[in-house]
Amino acid sequence: MATFVLVHGAMHGGWCWRDVRSQLVQQGHDVFTPTLTGQGDRAHLLTRDTGVETHVEDIAALLDFEDLRQVHLVFHSYSGILAGPIAQVCGERLASVIYLGAFLGDDGESILDVEPSPIAQRYLEMASELGDGWRVPASPAFLAQWGLTDPKLVEWVAVRLTDFPLRCVTDPVPFDPQHLAALPQSYIRHVRPQMESLNQSFERAESRGFDLYDIESCHEVMVEAPGNLALLLQQISSAFTELPDIHSRN
């Protein structure tokens, strides 16, 4: 059985993995779904000083205090930018890194460097005009951008979105690339719909020889398609899986 740490993206929390976690646990896997500082049930801890380094420390502390080994670390969306520094500080605890519709940042880059300029500019404007200059206000309008349309799911997610610290958008992320490059890496692309803002990250994954997978879902994969995602994560985590290879593009 495998150990998974599932890391959510911007404005979310550990809550978003509920159904994925349940299905993986039912199959005997160990699953951890931390909430990053200032997000979800930890929204009360959000300050203008919350940044990428804070979130790296969140995940590194979980791995350390739980003494987790051979971890399959799954990053969704924003949290992909954390992969490099986490691999640098605790790569010996990791079995693989899995990007789920996530941003891939290189040494010294920030989310602003891997998002299309118009989208990045919009985040800066929202923080300036509506977020006191240091946070991006949560809004159900993001769900349309992310492709979630099922009314029941929209209702469930919308009330749980929380403001996002602007520093997590603007902070450059320095790390030594060799630690991340030494780990097996996979990229799961959602295709209903694809998101233009993730094109650069997917192209990087493709050019660097990551294992590539497509999944029929919108950006909110863990909410819209938890069963298929749980199956795919099990497939990726096992070198000798007997599960049907229904998603692989390789």
Secondary structure, DSSP 8 states (H G I E B T S, - for coil): --EEEEE--TT--GGGGHHHHHHHHHTT-EEE----TTSGGGGGG--TT--HHHHHHHHHHHHHHTT--SEEEEEEGGGGGGHHHHHHHHGGGEEEEEEES-----TTB-HHHHS-HHHHHHHHHHHHHHSTTTEE---THHHHHTT---HHHHHHHHTT---EETHHHH--B---HHHHHTS-EEEEEE-TT--GGGHHHHHHHHHTT-EEEEESS-S-HHHH-HHHHHHHHHHHH-TT--S---SB--
